[in-house]
Amino acid sequence: MRRSRLAAYVTSLLLAVGFALTGAAAAQASPLAAATGYVALGDSYSSGVGAGSYISSSGDCDRSTKAYPYLWQAAHAPSSFRFMACSGARTTDVLNNQLGTLTTSTGLVSITIGGNDAGFADVMTTCVLQSDSACLSRIATAKAYVDSTLPGQLDKVYSAITAKAPSARVVVLGYPRFYKLGTFCLGLSGTKRSAINGAADYIDAAIAKRAADHGFTFGDVRTTFSGHEICSASSWLHSVSWLNIGESYHPTAAGQSGGYLPVLAGAA
């Protein structure tokens, strides 16, 4: 009897310890399970400039109901949605103005950032209005910035995201190539178009490297935009628009739904 009582006692003790451990594990896991909110950060490629249907309350940030973050949340109904991306944003703008809604309950973060830091608008202005040599020179300056300064700026943003939303899956989306090459196209010379595409590849490579080093997923939209560049039969990117210059070289609504949304959906 004594031996049976001892065995029963030991069994009860082990069960109690096991319950306590699994209960503690469940308690630790619960914040992760609750981390289902979605926060969309970044620049105009995430806010939806060029897609139309802008949310009036977003002001100059030009957040669109046709942008990929809005489309993703409409399809997946996360527990919360914070649309923080803003036209013209640089890494410092993300750090100063967009991270306040990140919490431990944030389960997904998406972001496009870095293009404005590297002088995207000035590169395109130079290439549209000036000579081939001026375009190539401005692109070389942008690449030098991508080499020397951009990685450190991205590190600051990515580290801040991790600190504020430690449970989140972070998807860093890149930029598309702008031009279809090897075909007749009015406007920029073949030299300029090739150099601009090369610049897009260059910044995407830098962004992908920093994202990987932080344990984030890089979403490469060059694959989904392939065949839909400017000069293609079905472009998902605005060319120069003199009536609405701000939309130039930004994705159309089709570019957001067909180019960006599938990449986020596949990585989220």
Phi and psi in degrees as GROMACS dihedral restraints (atoms count N, CA, C in turn):
[ dihedral_restraints ]
;  ai    aj    ak    al  type     phi  dphi    fc
    3     4     5     6     1   -60.3    20    10
    4     5     6     7     1   -43.3    20    10
    6     7     8     9     1   -64.0    20    10
    7     8     9    10     1   -39.0    20    10
    9    10    11    12     1   -65.5    20    10
   10    11    12    13     1   -42.2    20    10
   12    13    14    15     1   -63.6    20    10
   13    14    15    16     1   -39.5    20    10
   15    16    17    18     1   -64.2    20    10
   16    17    18    19     1   -43.7    20    10
   18    19    20    21     1   -61.8    20    10
   19    20    21    22     1   -41.5    20    10
   21    22    23    24     1   -64.5    20    10
   22    23    24    25     1   -39.9    20    10
   24    25    26    27     1   -63.5    20    10
   25    26    27    28     1   -46.1    20    10
   27    28    29    30     1   -62.4    20    10
   28    29    30    31     1   -43.2    20    10
   30    31    32    33     1   -60.3    20    10
   31    32    33    34     1   -44.2    20    10
   33    34    35    36     1   -62.9    20    10
   34    35    36    37     1   -40.7    20    10
   36    37    38    39     1   -63.1    20    10
   37    38    39    40     1   -44.7    20    10
   39    40    41    42     1   -63.7    20    10
   40    41    42    43     1   -41.1    20    10
   42    43    44    45     1   -62.4    20    10
   43    44    45    46     1   -40.8    20    10
   45    46    47    48     1   -64.7    20    10
   46    47    48    49     1   -43.4    20    10
   48    49    50    51     1   -64.0    20    10
   49    50    51    52     1   -43.5    20    10
   51    52    53    54     1   -61.6    20    10
   52    53    54    55     1   -41.1    20    10
   54    55    56    57     1   -64.4    20    10
   55    56    57    58     1   -40.4    20    10
   57    58    59    60     1   -63.9    20    10
   58    59    60    61     1   -41.8    20    10
   60    61    62    63     1   -68.2    20    10
   61    62    63    64     1   -45.8    20    10
   63    64    65    66     1   -67.7    20    10
   64    65    66    67     1   -34.3    20    10
   66    67    68    69     1   -64.6    20    10
   67    68    69    70     1   -40.5    20    10
   69    70    71    72     1   -65.5    20    10
   70    71    72    73     1   -39.9    20    10
   72    73    74    75     1   -64.1    20    10
   73    74    75    76     1   -41.1    20    10
   75    76    77    78     1   -64.3    20    10
   76    77    78    79     1   -38.4    20    10
   78    79    80    81     1   -64.9    20    10
   79    80    81    82     1   -38.7    20    10
   81    82    83    84     1   -69.7    20    10
   82    83    84    85     1   -32.6    20    10
   84    85    86    87     1   -79.1    20    10
   85    86    87    88     1   -20.9    20    10
   87    88    89    90     1   -59.2    20    10
   88    89    90    91     1   -40.3    20    10
   90    91    92    93     1   -60.6    20    10
   91    92    93    94     1   -35.6    20    10
   93    94    95    96     1   -66.4    20    10
   94    95    96    97     1   -42.3    20    10
   96    97    98    99     1   -64.6    20    10
   97    98    99   100     1   -30.4    20    10
   99   100   101   102     1   -83.8    20    10
  100   101   102   103     1    -9.3    20    10
  102   103   104   105     1   -79.1    20    10
  103   104   105   106     1    80.3    20    10
  105   106   107   108     1  -123.6    20    10
  106   107   108   109     1    -0.9    20    10
  108   109   110   111     1   -71.4    20    10
  109   110   111   112     1   155.1    20    10
  111   112   113   114     1  -121.8    20    10
  112   113   114   115     1   129.4    20    10
  114   115   116   117     1  -123.4    20    10
  115   116   117   118     1   125.6    20    10
  117   118   119   120     1  -105.5    20    10
  118   119   120   121     1   115.8    20    10
  120   121   122   123     1  -109.4    20    10
  121   122   123   124     1   169.2    20    10
  123   124   125   126     1   123.8    20    10
  124   125   126   127     1  -156.9    20    10
  126   127   128   129     1  -105.3    20    10
  127   128   129   130     1  -157.8    20    10
  129   130   131   132     1   -65.2    20    10
  130   131   132   133     1   -24.9    20    10
  132   133   134   135     1   -71.2    20    10
  133   134   135   136     1   -22.2    20    10
  135   136   137   138     1   -96.6    20    10
  136   137   138   139     1   -29.8    20    10
  138   139   140   141     1   -73.6    20    10
  139   140   141   142     1   -27.5    20    10
  141   142   143   144     1   103.5    20    10
  142   143   144   145     1    21.4    20    10
  144   145   146   147     1   -56.4    20    10
  145   146   147   148     1   131.0    20    10
  147   148   149   150     1    99.3    20    10
  148   149   150   151     1   -14.9    20    10
  150   151   152   153     1   -92.0    20    10
  151   152   153   154     1   -14.8    20    10
  153   154   155   156     1    75.9    20    10
  154   155   156   157     1  -173.3    20    10
  156   157   158   159     1    53.6    20    10
  157   158   159   160     1    52.9    20    10
  159   160   161   162     1   -78.3    20    10
  160   161   162   163     1   144.3    20    10
  162   163   164   165     1   -78.3    20    10
  163   164   165   166     1   119.5    20    10
  165   166   167   168     1   -58.8    20    10
  166   167   168   169     1   -36.8    20    10
  168   169   170   171     1   -70.0    20    10
  169   170   171   172     1   -11.7    20    10
  171   172   173   174     1   -82.3    20    10
  172   173   174   175     1    -9.6    20    10
  174   175   176   177     1    58.9    20    10
  175   176   177   178     1  -135.1    20    10
  177   178   179   180     1   -71.5    20    10
  178   179   180   181     1    -7.8    20    10
  180   181   182   183     1   -71.7    20    10
  181   182   183   184     1   -20.2    20    10
  183   184   185   186     1    50.9    20    10
  184   185   186   187     1    55.6    20    10
  186   187   188   189     1   -81.5    20    10
  187   188   189   190     1   132.3    20    10
  189   190   191   192     1  -111.6    20    10
  190   191   192   193     1   144.4    20    10
  192   193   194   195     1   -74.1    20    10
  193   194   195   196     1    -6.2    20    10
  195   196   197   198     1  -104.3    20    10
  196   197   198   199     1     5.5    20    10
  198   199   200   201     1   -76.3    20    10
  199   200   201   202     1   152.7    20    10
  201   202   203   204     1   -58.6    20    10
  202   203   204   205     1   -35.7    20    10
  204   205   206   207     1   -63.4    20    10
  205   206   207   208     1   -41.6    20    10
  207   208   209   210     1   -66.7    20    10
  208   209   210   211     1   -40.1    20    10
  210   211   212   213     1   -65.3    20    10
  211   212   213   214     1   -39.6    20    10
  213   214   215   216     1   -66.2    20    10
  214   215   216   217     1   -44.8    20    10
  216   217   218   219     1   -67.8    20    10
  217   218   219   220     1   -32.1    20    10
  219   220   221   222     1   -66.3    20    10
  220   221   222   223     1   -33.0    20    10
  222   223   224   225     1   -84.4    20    10
  223   224   225   226     1   -26.2    20    10
  225   226   227   228     1  -114.4    20    10
  226   227   228   229     1   -10.1    20    10
  228   229   230   231     1    47.3    20    10
  229   230   231   232     1    62.3    20    10
  231   232   233   234     1   -64.2    20    10
  232   233   234   235     1   162.8    20    10
  234   235   236   237     1   -61.8    20    10
  235   236   237   238     1   -27.8    20    10
  237   238   239   240     1  -152.2    20    10
  238   239   240   241     1   156.3    20    10
  240   241   242   243     1  -139.6    20    10
  241   242   243   244     1   124.4    20    10
  243   244   245   246     1  -124.6    20    10
  244   245   246   247     1   113.4    20    10
  246   247   248   249     1   -98.2    20    10
  247   248   249   250     1    97.2    20    10
  249   250   251   252     1  -106.8    20    10
  250   251   252   253     1   -12.1    20    10
  252   253   254   255     1   -57.5    20    10
  253   254   255   256     1   146.9    20    10
  255   256   257   258     1  -145.6    20    10
  256   257   258   259     1   135.6    20    10
  258   259   260   261     1   -55.7    20    10
  259   260   261   262     1   134.4    20    10
  261   262   263   264     1    83.5    20    10
  262   263   264   265     1     0.2    20    10
  264   265   266   267     1   -65.3    20    10
  265   266   267   268     1   140.8    20    10
  267   268   269   270     1  -113.4    20    10
  268   269   270   271     1   177.4    20    10
  270   271   272   273     1   -58.2    20    10
  271   272   273   274     1   -38.8    20    10
  273   274   275   276     1   -65.5    20    10
  274   275   276   277     1   -33.4    20    10
  276   277   278   279     1   -67.8    20    10
  277   278   279   280     1   -39.2    20    10
  279   280   281   282     1   -61.8    20    10
  280   281   282   283     1   -46.6    20    10
  282   283   284   285     1   -62.8    20    10
  283   284   285   286     1   -40.3    20    10
  285   286   287   288     1   -87.0    20    10
  286   287   288   289     1   -28.0    20    10
  288   289   290   291     1  -126.4    20    10
  289   290   291   292     1   -12.2    20    10
  291   292   293   294     1  -115.8    20    10
  292   293   294   295     1    -8.4    20    10
  294   295   296   297     1   -94.1    20    10
  295   296   297   298     1    -2.6    20    10
  297   298   299   300     1   -65.7    20    10
  298   299   300   301     1   -21.5    20    10
  300   301   302   303     1   -92.5    20    10
  301   302   303   304     1    -2.2    20    10
  303   304   305   306     1   -75.1    20    10
  304   305   306   307     1   134.3    20    10
  306   307   308   309     1  -143.7    20    10
  307   308   309   310     1   179.9    20    10
  309   310   311   312     1   -68.1    20    10
  310   311   312   313     1   -14.9    20    10
  312   313   314   315     1   -91.8    20    10
  313   314   315   316     1     1.1    20    10
  315   316   317   318     1   -75.3    20    10
  316   317   318   319     1   119.9    20    10
  318   319   320   321     1  -100.1    20    10
  319   320   321   322     1   -20.6    20    10
  321   322   323   324     1  -142.9    20    10
  322   323   324   325     1   134.1    20    10
  324   325   326   327     1  -129.3    20    10
  325   326   327   328     1   133.0    20    10
  327   328   329   330     1  -120.3    20    10
  328   329   330   331     1   152.0    20    10
  330   331   332   333     1  -159.5    20    10
  331   332   333   334     1   139.0    20    10
  333   334   335   336     1  -120.2    20    10
  334   335   336   337     1   126.5    20    10
  336   337   338   339     1  -160.3    20    10
  337   338   339   340     1   150.2    20    10
  339   340   341   342     1   124.1    20    10
  340   341   342   343     1   -28.9    20    10
  342   343   344   345     1   -63.4    20    10
  343   344   345   346     1   -43.2    20    10
  345   346   347   348     1   -70.8    20    10
  346   347   348   349     1   -33.9    20    10
  348   349   350   351     1   -59.0    20    10
  349   350   351   352     1   -39.7    20    10
  351   352   353   354     1   -81.4    20    10
  352   353   354   355     1    -0.3    20    10
  354   355   356   357     1    84.6    20    10
  355   356   357   358     1    37.4    20    10
  357   358   359   360     1   -52.2    20    10
  358   359   360   361     1   -50.3    20    10
  360   361   362   363     1   -62.2    20    10
  361   362   363   364     1   -41.5    20    10
  363   364   365   366     1   -69.3    20    10
  364   365   366   367     1   -36.8    20    10
  366   367   368   369     1   -59.3    20    10
  367   368   369   370     1   -48.9    20    10
  369   370   371   372     1   -67.5    20    10
  370   371   372   373     1   -38.3    20    10
  372   373   374   375     1   -61.8    20    10
  373   374   375   376     1   -45.9    20    10
  375   376   377   378     1   -61.8    20    10
  376   377   378   379     1   -43.9    20    10
  378   379   380   381     1   -70.6    20    10
  379   380   381   382     1   -31.4    20    10
  381   382   383   384     1   -75.5    20    10
  382   383   384   385     1   -39.9    20    10
  384   385   386   387     1   -99.4    20    10
  385   386   387   388     1   -17.8    20    10
  387   388   389   390     1  -118.7    20    10
  388   389   390   391     1  -172.8    20    10
  390   391   392   393     1   -75.9    20    10
  391   392   393   394     1   170.1    20    10
  393   394   395   396     1   -57.3    20    10
  394   395   396   397     1   -44.6    20    10
  396   397   398   399     1   -65.9    20    10
  397   398   399   400     1   -38.6    20    10
  399   400   401   402     1   -65.8    20    10
  400   401   402   403     1   -40.1    20    10
  402   403   404   405     1   -61.8    20    10
  403   404   405   406     1   -48.1    20    10
  405   406   407   408     1   -63.4    20    10
  406   407   408   409     1   -37.4    20    10
  408   409   410   411     1   -65.7    20    10
  409   410   411   412     1   -42.9    20    10
  411   412   413   414     1   -66.6    20    10
  412   413   414   415     1   -37.0    20    10
  414   415   416   417     1   -66.0    20    10
  415   416   417   418     1   -38.3    20    10
  417   418   419   420     1   -61.8    20    10
  418   419   420   421     1   -38.9    20    10
  420   421   422   423     1   -64.7    20    10
  421   422   423   424     1   -41.1    20    10
  423   424   425   426     1   -64.0    20    10
  424   425   426   427     1   -41.9    20    10
  426   427   428   429     1   -63.8    20    10
  427   428   429   430     1   -37.7    20    10
  429   430   431   432     1   -62.3    20    10
  430   431   432   433     1   -38.6    20    10
  432   433   434   435     1   -65.6    20    10
  433   434   435   436     1   -41.9    20    10
  435   436   437   438     1   -60.2    20    10
  436   437   438   439     1   -36.2    20    10
  438   439   440   441     1   -73.3    20    10
  439   440   441   442     1   -43.2    20    10
  441   442   443   444     1   -92.0    20    10
  442   443   444   445     1   -35.8    20    10
  444   445   446   447     1  -121.6    20    10
  445   446   447   448     1   -39.3    20    10
  447   448   449   450     1   -58.2    20    10
  448   449   450   451     1   -42.8    20    10
  450   451   452   453     1   -55.9    20    10
  451   452   453   454     1   -41.5    20    10
  453   454   455   456     1   -65.3    20    10
  454   455   456   457     1   -38.1    20    10
  456   457   458   459     1   -66.9    20    10
  457   458   459   460     1   -41.6    20    10
  459   460   461   462     1   -63.9    20    10
  460   461   462   463     1   -39.1    20    10
  462   463   464   465     1   -58.4    20    10
  463   464   465   466     1   -41.2    20    10
  465   466   467   468     1   -62.2    20    10
  466   467   468   469     1   -44.7    20    10
  468   469   470   471     1   -65.2    20    10
  469   470   471   472     1   -48.2    20    10
  471   472   473   474     1   -65.5    20    10
  472   473   474   475     1   -39.5    20    10
  474   475   476   477     1   -65.3    20    10
  475   476   477   478     1   -39.2    20    10
  477   478   479   480     1   -66.1    20    10
  478   479   480   481     1   -38.4    20    10
  480   481   482   483     1   -62.0    20    10
  481   482   483   484     1   -46.1    20    10
  483   484   485   486     1   -62.0    20    10
  484   485   486   487     1   -40.4    20    10
  486   487   488   489     1   -65.7    20    10
  487   488   489   490     1   -38.0    20    10
  489   490   491   492     1   -88.3    20    10
  490   491   492   493     1   -27.2    20    10
  492   493   494   495     1  -133.6    20    10
  493   494   495   496     1    69.3    20    10
  495   496   497   498     1   -64.8    20    10
  496   497   498   499     1   -19.5    20    10
  498   499   500   501     1   -94.9    20    10
  499   500   501   502     1    -2.6    20    10
  501   502   503   504     1   -79.9    20    10
  502   503   504   505     1   145.9    20    10
  504   505   506   507     1   -86.3    20    10
  505   506   507   508     1   125.5    20    10
  507   508   509   510     1  -110.2    20    10
  508   509   510   511     1   123.1    20    10
  510   511   512   513     1  -111.8    20    10
  511   512   513   514     1   114.1    20    10
  513   514   515   516     1   -98.2    20    10
  514   515   516   517     1   113.6    20    10
  516   517   518   519     1   -96.0    20    10
  517   518   519   520     1   145.4    20    10
  519   520   521   522     1   -94.7    20    10
  520   521   522   523     1  -161.2    20    10
  522   523   524   525     1  -116.0    20    10
  523   524   525   526     1   149.2    20    10
  525   526   527   528     1   -79.5    20    10
  526   527   528   529     1   161.8    20    10
  528   529   530   531     1   -72.3    20    10
  529   530   531   532     1   145.6    20    10
  531   532   533   534     1   -91.2    20    10
  532   533   534   535     1   -31.7    20    10
  534   535   536   537     1  -122.7    20    10
  535   536   537   538     1   141.9    20    10
  537   538   539   540     1   -82.2    20    10
  538   539   540   541     1   126.6    20    10
  540   541   542   543     1   -99.6    20    10
  541   542   543   544     1   164.9    20    10
  543   544   545   546     1    76.0    20    10
  544   545   546   547     1    19.5    20    10
  546   547   548   549     1  -138.8    20    10
  547   548   549   550     1   154.4    20    10
  549   550   551   552     1   -66.8    20    10
  550   551   552   553     1   134.6    20    10
  552   553   554   555     1  -156.3    20    10
  553   554   555   556     1   126.3    20    10
  555   556   557   558     1   -71.7    20    10
  556   557   558   559     1   150.1    20    10
  558   559   560   561     1   112.8    20    10
  559   560   561   562     1  -123.6    20    10
  561   562   563   564     1   -67.6    20    10
  562   563   564   565     1   149.9    20    10
  564   565   566   567     1   -68.8    20    10
  565   566   567   568     1   161.5    20    10
  567   568   569   570     1   -59.8    20    10
  568   569   570   571     1   -33.8    20    10
  570   571   572   573     1   -63.1    20    10
  571   572   573   574     1   -45.8    20    10
  573   574   575   576     1   -65.5    20    10
  574   575   576   577     1   -45.5    20    10
  576   577   578   579     1   -61.0    20    10
  577   578   579   580     1   -43.0    20    10
  579   580   581   582     1   -64.5    20    10
  580   581   582   583     1   -41.0    20    10
  582   583   584   585     1   -67.5    20    10
  583   584   585   586     1   -38.1    20    10
  585   586   587   588     1   -65.5    20    10
  586   587   588   589     1   -43.0    20    10
  588   589   590   591     1   -61.2    20    10
  589   590   591   592     1   -40.6    20    10
  591   592   593   594     1   -63.5    20    10
  592   593   594   595     1   -35.2    20    10
  594   595   596   597     1   -67.2    20    10
  595   596   597   598     1   -38.1    20    10
  597   598   599   600     1   -63.0    20    10
  598   599   600   601     1   -43.2    20    10
  600   601   602   603     1   -61.1    20    10
  601   602   603   604     1   -38.2    20    10
  603   604   605   606     1   -65.6    20    10
  604   605   606   607     1   -46.7    20    10
  606   607   608   609     1   -72.5    20    10
  607   608   609   610     1   -34.5    20    10
  609   610   611   612     1   -61.8    20    10
  610   611   612   613     1   -40.8    20    10
  612   613   614   615     1   -62.9    20    10
  613   614   615   616     1   -41.0    20    10
  615   616   617   618     1   -67.0    20    10
  616   617   618   619     1   -43.1    20    10
  618   619   620   621     1   -65.1    20    10
  619   620   621   622     1   -42.9    20    10
  621   622   623   624     1   -61.3    20    10
  622   623   624   625     1   -38.9    20    10
  624   625   626   627     1   -66.1    20    10
  625   626   627   628     1   -45.4    20    10
  627   628   629   630     1   -67.6    20    10
  628   629   630   631     1   -39.3    20    10
  630   631   632   633     1   -60.8    20    10
  631   632   633   634     1   -46.0    20    10
  633   634   635   636     1   -62.3    20    10
  634   635   636   637     1   -39.9    20    10
  636   637   638   639     1   -67.1    20    10
  637   638   639   640     1   -20.4    20    10
  639   640   641   642     1   -97.4    20    10
  640   641   642   643     1     4.0    20    10
  642   643   644   645     1    78.8    20    10
  643   644   645   646     1    17.9    20    10
  645   646   647   648     1   -93.3    20    10
  646   647   648   649     1   164.3    20    10
  648   649   650   651     1   -95.9    20    10
  649   650   651   652     1   131.0    20    10
  651   652   653   654     1   -95.5    20    10
  652   653   654   655     1   126.4    20    10
  654   655   656   657     1   -99.9    20    10
  655   656   657   658     1   108.0    20    10
  657   658   659   660     1   -88.6    20    10
  658   659   660   661     1   105.8    20    10
  660   661   662   663     1   -87.2    20    10
  661   662   663   664     1    -4.2    20    10
  663   664   665   666     1   -62.5    20    10
  664   665   666   667     1   -29.6    20    10
  666   667   668   669     1   -70.4    20    10
  667   668   669   670     1   -44.9    20    10
  669   670   671   672     1   -72.9    20    10
  670   671   672   673     1   -28.3    20    10
  672   673   674   675     1   -83.3    20    10
  673   674   675   676     1    -8.9    20    10
  675   676   677   678     1   -59.9    20    10
  676   677   678   679     1   126.7    20    10
  678   679   680   681     1    90.6    20    10
  679   680   681   682     1    -4.7    20    10
  681   682   683   684     1  -126.0    20    10
  682   683   684   685     1    24.7    20    10
  684   685   686   687     1   -77.7    20    10
  685   686   687   688     1   169.1    20    10
  687   688   689   690     1   -59.9    20    10
  688   689   690   691     1   139.5    20    10
  690   691   692   693     1    86.1    20    10
  691   692   693   694     1    -1.6    20    10
  693   694   695   696     1   -87.5    20    10
  694   695   696   697     1   171.1    20    10
  696   697   698   699     1   -72.1    20    10
  697   698   699   700     1   -19.9    20    10
  699   700   701   702     1  -139.7    20    10
  700   701   702   703     1    76.4    20    10
  702   703   704   705     1   -76.4    20    10
  703   704   705   706     1   135.2    20    10
  705   706   707   708     1  -102.4    20    10
  706   707   708   709     1    15.6    20    10
  708   709   710   711     1  -130.5    20    10
  709   710   711   712     1   139.7    20    10
  711   712   713   714     1   -72.6    20    10
  712   713   714   715     1   136.9    20    10
  714   715   716   717     1   -82.0    20    10
  715   716   717   718     1  -162.5    20    10
  717   718   719   720     1   -63.8    20    10
  718   719   720   721     1   126.2    20    10
  720   721   722   723     1  -118.7    20    10
  721   722   723   724     1   102.5    20    10
  723   724   725   726     1   -71.5    20    10
  724   725   726   727     1   -21.8    20    10
  726   727   728   729     1   -80.0    20    10
  727   728   729   730     1   -25.5    20    10
  729   730   731   732     1  -144.7    20    10
  730   731   732   733     1    78.7    20    10
  732   733   734   735     1   -60.3    20    10
  733   734   735   736     1   -28.3    20    10
  735   736   737   738     1   -66.2    20    10
  736   737   738   739     1   -24.2    20    10
  738   739   740   741     1   -85.4    20    10
  739   740   741   742     1   -10.4    20    10
  741   742   743   744     1   -56.6    20    10
  742   743   744   745     1   136.6    20    10
  744   745   746   747     1    60.3    20    10
  745   746   747   748     1    31.0    20    10
  747   748   749   750     1  -118.0    20    10
  748   749   750   751     1   156.2    20    10
  750   751   752   753     1   -64.7    20    10
  751   752   753   754     1   142.5    20    10
  753   754   755   756     1   -75.7    20    10
  754   755   756   757     1   179.4    20    10
  756   757   758   759     1   -59.0    20    10
  757   758   759   760     1   -38.1    20    10
  759   760   761   762     1   -66.3    20    10
  760   761   762   763     1   -33.5    20    10
  762   763   764   765     1   -67.8    20    10
  763   764   765   766     1   -35.1    20    10
  765   766   767   768     1   -69.9    20    10
  766   767   768   769     1   -46.5    20    10
  768   769   770   771     1   -79.4    20    10
  769   770   771   772     1   -33.0    20    10
  771   772   773   774     1   -99.8    20    10
  772   773   774   775     1   -23.3    20    10
  774   775   776   777     1  -100.1    20    10
  775   776   777   778     1   -47.7    20    10
  777   778   779   780     1   -92.3    20    10
  778   779   780   781     1   -44.3    20    10
  780   781   782   783     1   -57.4    20    10
  781   782   783   784     1   -46.2    20    10
  783   784   785   786     1   -62.2    20    10
  784   785   786   787     1   -31.8    20    10
  786   787   788   789     1   -69.6    20    10
  787   788   789   790     1   -43.8    20    10
  789   790   791   792     1   -63.5    20    10
  790   791   792   793     1   -45.4    20    10
  792   793   794   795     1   -61.0    20    10
  793   794   795   796     1   -35.5    20    10
  795   796   797   798     1   -74.7    20    10
  796   797   798   799     1   -21.2    20    10
  798   799   800   801     1  -103.8    20    10
  799   800   801   802     1   -18.3    20    10
